[in-house]
Structures are given as structure tokens and as C-alpha cells.
Amino acid sequence: LFKSNVIFNIAQFDFRKRLSTVHSVYNLISRAISGFEADESTILILCPLSKAFDCIWHDITISKLSYCGIGANKLILIKLFLKN
């Protein structure tokens, strides 16, 4: 569903077939080395998302899920989950 609707960003490694966090780390290191070799500045910002549901915009998330074809009943359950 997400793949067919092109929801995942190319930098999204988790939850995709044949990709993992190892690929994510490799991509990060590769980009940092490329920037270093090109004499560019490289900045890394890490944010702990222990309260991830508090950090997302619930309305936008629901509308994106609706766009992907998630049914109304499932959307209601997801709304209730995000709300509580």
C-alpha cells in the first residue's frame, strides 16, 4: 500500500523489504564521507522520539492514510488511538 502510493521517502530504510537500519547507517556514513571529500560541511541532528505520537500532526497523518486508501472504520480506530 505505502510502496504503491509512493509514500516512503527514498531515505526511509526501516519497514521496507531488504532494507534495515544497517542500510540507514551506511547511507549516513557514506554521505558524511562524500561531504568531507568534497570539502563541504556536514551536520547531523539526532532527535529521540520517545514520544513520537506527540510529535506528529494527527490530522495530516489521518488525511495521508485516507489518501492511501485506508477505510473509514480503520481511520476512526486510528484517530481514537492517536487521541488517547
Secondary structure, DSSP 8 states (H G I E B T S, - for coil): -TTTTT-S-TT--TTSTT--HHHHHHHHHHHHHHHHHTT----------TTHHHHS-HHHHHHHHHHTT--HHHHHHHHHHHH-
